[in-house]
Amino acid sequence: MSKKTIEKISLIIKERMREMPEGSYVTKLLKKGKVKIANKVGEEAVETVSAFLSQEKSHIIDESADLVFHLLILLEFSDLSFDDVLETLEKRIKND
């Protein structure tokens, strides 16, 4: 996943947050609030770990994509961005 892909998805999430279109999965999740978003990230994390343990590469990829997508929703809901995460990772690299 390139940074451009992350940026595209983040822009779509921001748009959904602003417009709250009916029928949008992101809208439904946002309306359910912080706890539901957190639960969904946790659920996707567990599914990613399960896929990893079963060692099915395509399953690991699918579940990881779901995890990243829901993490992006959590970040945007928190008024944060993936760039904030990348910035922290960059700082950690410099401290190593």
Secondary structure as a PSIPRED ss2 file (coil, helix, strand):
# PSIPRED VFORMAT (PSIPRED V4.0)

   1 M C   1.000  0.000  0.000
   2 S C   1.000  0.000  0.000
   3 K H   0.000  1.000  0.000
   4 K H   0.000  1.000  0.000
   5 T H   0.000  1.000  0.000
   6 I H   0.000  1.000  0.000
   7 E H   0.000  1.000  0.000
   8 K H   0.000  1.000  0.000
   9 I H   0.000  1.000  0.000
  10 S H   0.000  1.000  0.000
  11 L H   0.000  1.000  0.000
  12 I H   0.000  1.000  0.000
  13 I H   0.000  1.000  0.000
  14 K H   0.000  1.000  0.000
  15 E H   0.000  1.000  0.000
  16 R H   0.000  1.000  0.000
  17 M H   0.000  1.000  0.000
  18 R H   0.000  1.000  0.000
  19 E H   0.000  1.000  0.000
  20 M C   1.000  0.000  0.000
  21 P C   1.000  0.000  0.000
  22 E C   1.000  0.000  0.000
  23 G C   1.000  0.000  0.000
  24 S C   1.000  0.000  0.000
  25 Y H   0.000  1.000  0.000
  26 V H   0.000  1.000  0.000
  27 T H   0.000  1.000  0.000
  28 K H   0.000  1.000  0.000
  29 L H   0.000  1.000  0.000
  30 L H   0.000  1.000  0.000
  31 K H   0.000  1.000  0.000
  32 K H   0.000  1.000  0.000
  33 G C   1.000  0.000  0.000
  34 K H   0.000  1.000  0.000
  35 V H   0.000  1.000  0.000
  36 K H   0.000  1.000  0.000
  37 I H   0.000  1.000  0.000
  38 A H   0.000  1.000  0.000
  39 N H   0.000  1.000  0.000
  40 K H   0.000  1.000  0.000
  41 V H   0.000  1.000  0.000
  42 G H   0.000  1.000  0.000
  43 E H   0.000  1.000  0.000
  44 E H   0.000  1.000  0.000
  45 A H   0.000  1.000  0.000
  46 V H   0.000  1.000  0.000
  47 E H   0.000  1.000  0.000
  48 T H   0.000  1.000  0.000
  49 V H   0.000  1.000  0.000
  50 S H   0.000  1.000  0.000
  51 A H   0.000  1.000  0.000
  52 F H   0.000  1.000  0.000
  53 L H   0.000  1.000  0.000
  54 S H   0.000  1.000  0.000
  55 Q C   1.000  0.000  0.000
  56 E C   1.000  0.000  0.000
  57 K H   0.000  1.000  0.000
  58 S H   0.000  1.000  0.000
  59 H H   0.000  1.000  0.000
  60 I H   0.000  1.000  0.000
  61 I H   0.000  1.000  0.000
  62 D H   0.000  1.000  0.000
  63 E H   0.000  1.000  0.000
  64 S H   0.000  1.000  0.000
  65 A H   0.000  1.000  0.000
  66 D H   0.000  1.000  0.000
  67 L H   0.000  1.000  0.000
  68 V H   0.000  1.000  0.000
  69 F H   0.000  1.000  0.000
  70 H H   0.000  1.000  0.000
  71 L H   0.000  1.000  0.000
  72 L H   0.000  1.000  0.000
  73 I H   0.000  1.000  0.000
  74 L H   0.000  1.000  0.000
  75 L H   0.000  1.000  0.000
  76 E H   0.000  1.000  0.000
  77 F H   0.000  1.000  0.000
  78 S C   1.000  0.000  0.000
  79 D C   1.000  0.000  0.000
  80 L C   1.000  0.000  0.000
  81 S C   1.000  0.000  0.000
  82 F H   0.000  1.000  0.000
  83 D H   0.000  1.000  0.000
  84 D H   0.000  1.000  0.000
  85 V H   0.000  1.000  0.000
  86 L H   0.000  1.000  0.000
  87 E H   0.000  1.000  0.000
  88 T H   0.000  1.000  0.000
  89 L H   0.000  1.000  0.000
  90 E H   0.000  1.000  0.000
  91 K H   0.000  1.000  0.000
  92 R H   0.000  1.000  0.000
  93 I H   0.000  1.000  0.000
  94 K H   0.000  1.000  0.000
  95 N H   0.000  1.000  0.000
  96 D C   1.000  0.000  0.000
